[in-house]
Amino acid sequence: MRTGFGLDVHALGGSPPLLLCGVIVDDTRGLIGTSDADVAAHALCDALLGAAVLGDIGTHFPSGRGDFADADSMDLLARVVEMVLAEGLAIAHVDVTIVAQTVRVAPHRDAMIGRLAEALRIDRSLVSVKATTTDGLGVIGRDEGVAAMAVATLHSSPE
């Protein structure tokens, strides 16, 4: 068994829509980033890469390269899954926590779990998506950005 952790933060103020786990959660505002700035997908990429000891998202998809401008983060996640599987590893479980002050996750949670399960090629029962606020503290509490943390557990593939 292997465990990896990922963290990502993006500032609010980008062009709409705001995506989390590949799902539009707000069509009036967006996050600033090179790609579509999906912090949840980015954190999960880092968690998977860390568990597989394959570096981090910036190593594989550097923000300075123009070909990742406006990239679909769910496509990047699918590419990370390919890398993990190529190492002879399988995804046992993932847990994502989204930290935001006013962005609402609960109405979209089921769709988020479905999108992640599809990209990860695992059953949705192995995907957890949660949300919290910072109770008005810091940049997240001032509604200046959104953060996400993720944990991924991998095991040796049975094949």
N, C-alpha and C positions, 0 to 999 in steps of 0.2 A: 504494500500500500504506500502511496505517496500523497502528500497534501501540498497544495500551493495556494498562495494568497495574492490577490490583486487589488489595487486601489487606483481610481482615476477621479479627477475633478475637472470640470469645465465651467467657464463663466457663462452666465446668461447674457443675452444680447445679440446672439446670432440670428440668422434668417430662420423663420419657421420652416418646417414644424420641429418640435422638440421630440426626439425619439429616445425611447428607453427600451432595451431588449428588442429592438426592431419594430416597436409599436409606437404609433403617434399618440402621445399623451397630452399634447398641447399644440393646437394649430395656430396660435397667435404669437408665440415666441419660440426662440430656439437657443441652442448652445453654440458657443464659439469654438471652432476646432478646424483642423486641416481636413478631416473626414466629415462625416455627418455628426460627429461629436457625441455618439451614443456612449455615455460614461459607463453604463452597465455592461455593455458588450465589451468595452475596452478593459474593464476590471476583470471580467471573466477570461478574456484572452490572456492577460497576465497571470491569473491564477493557474490556468491550464499549462501555460508555458513554464511557469515556475515549478509546478509539480513534475513536469516532464524534464526539467533541467535543460530547457531550450532557450534560455535568455528571456527577453521581454518583448513587448509589442513594438517598442521603438527600434529594436534590433532588426526585426523582420519587416516592419512597415514604417520606415522613418518618415517623420513629418516633413522633413526637408526635401523629399522627393516629390516631384510634381505629379507622378502617376497615382499618388494616394490622395490627391486633392479631391474632396467630395466623395471619397470612397464610402461604400455601404459597409458599415461596421459588422453587419451580420455576415457579409461575404468574407470579411477578414476573420471572423470567428470560425466560419466553416473551413477556411484555410488552416487555421490553428488546429482544428480538430483533425484534419488530414495529417499534420505534423505529429500530433500525439499518437494517432493510430499507427503511423509509420514507425514509431519507436516501439511498437509491440505493446502499447498500453491501451487500456479501456477506461472510459469515464464511469466511475461508480456513483458519483453524486456531486451536485453543485449547489451552492447557496449564495445568493446575491442579496445585498442590502443596499437600498437606494436611500441617500440622505438628501432631503430637500425640504424647504420650508413651505412652499405653496404648491408645488407640483404634486398632483394627486396620483398615487399609484394604485390604490385599491380598485377603482373602476376598470383598470386595465390589467390587473394581475393575471387573470386566466389567459388572456391573449399573450402576455409576456412569457408565461410558462410554456405555452404552446410553441411560440417562435423559438425559444431557447432549446426546447426538447428536440425540435426538428433540426436545428442547426447542429446540435450536439450528437444527434442520432441515438438518443436514449429515450426511455419512457418518461413521460411527464411526471410520474411519481418520484423521480430522482432529481427533480428540479424544484428549488425553493426560491421564491422572490418575496422579499420583505421591504418595508419602508419605515423610515423614522425621520424626525426633524431634529434640529439642534436647539429647540425651544427659544428661538430668537437670538442665539449666540453666534458670533463670528460671521464670516462671509456667507455661509449657507443660511444662517438665521436672518441675515439682512436681505435674503433673496437675491444675492449676487451670483449664485452658481448652484450647481448640483454635483454631488459626489456619489460614488458607488464603491462598494467593497465586495469582493467575491472570494469564496473558498471553493477549491475543486479537489476532489479525492479521485485518484486514479489507482488502478490495479493492473497487474500483468494480464494481457489479453489471453483468453483460453485457447486461442488458435496457435 
